[in-house]
C-alpha cells in the first residue's frame, strides 16, 4: 500500500473530521480511506484516531503525526512541482565525457543550438579516448566507442561509425591502387592502435565469413586525425571514420580505396547511470543528440 496515499487520507480525515467527507474530497470510497488509516495505525503500532458515531478525534500520537505528515506532503508537492517544471524547462550542470573527434566534428558545432533551446542548462565537457567511470568521476553522460559493461549503466547505440579506406592520389600514383583487401598487407598502412599489438583490419563478407587482413606500417596512433594528416602527405593507406574524412574525399585531397569493401564498424555509445527517473537535463540532451547528430550517411544505430 502506498504510504503517501495513506498519509494523505489521514490528513484529510483529520482536517474534515469525517471519513465520508474525506472520501468525497479524495474521490475514494469510505472503505478505501478506512483501509489507509488502518494501515498507518498498524505500521506505526499506535491508534491515530478515536472514532465515535458522531465525530472523529485525533489521539496524542495522531496529533504528532498530523504535523509531520502535513510537512512531508507539502515537501512532496513542492518536489513534484519542481520536477514538472524541470521537465518543461530543464536546468543544471550537465557533465559530459566524449571521444574527441566525434565531439569536435559533430557535437561542438550544434551545441550552441542546444544551449539556446535550454538556457538554464550549462555544460562541462571532458574530451578523452578512455572509458570513464561515470559514477566514480561524477559524469552525467558519456559518448564512447567501446561498449562498457555494468548493471549500473544504461548503454544506447547512437550510430554506427562507418569507416572507409583512404589514401592520397600521390600515394596511389606511386605505389599503386589495391584491387583486393588481400593487397593491403603489401602496403604501408596507417594503423589505429593503442599499443604495439598486431592489428587486423576486418571487413564484412556478406554471405561469406568475415574477411581479415593483418596490416602494418610506419605510423601507429590512437588519434584518427594523426593518421589522416599522414595520409594527406602521401605516407600510406589509412582506415578511419567517414565523418572526419568526407570533406577531404569530396575535395579530392584523399581518395576512397576499395569503395565496394564494407568495413566492420564500431558503434558510438551513449552511456549514463541507471536511474529509475532519468534527470531531465540528461534525457533532453540524449534526445537532442538523436535529433541533430546523426547524419544520413551514418545510418541509424
Buried (B, 14 or more C-beta within 10 A) or exposed (E): EEEEBBBBBBBBBBEBBBBEBBBBBBEBEBEEBBBBBEBBBEEEEBBBBEEEEEEBEBBEBBEEBBEEBBEBBEEEEEEEEEEEEBEEEBBBEBBBBBBBBBBBBBBEEBBEEBBEEBEEBEBEBBBEBEBBBBEEEEBBBBBBBEBBEEEEBBBBEBBBBBBBBBBBEEBBEEBEBBEEBEBBEEBBBBBBEEEEEEBEBBBEBEEEEEBEBEBEBEBBBEEBBBBBBBBBEBBBBBBBBBBBBBEBBEEEBBBBBBEEBBBEBBBBBBBBBEEEEBBBBBBBBBEBBBEBBBEEEBEEB
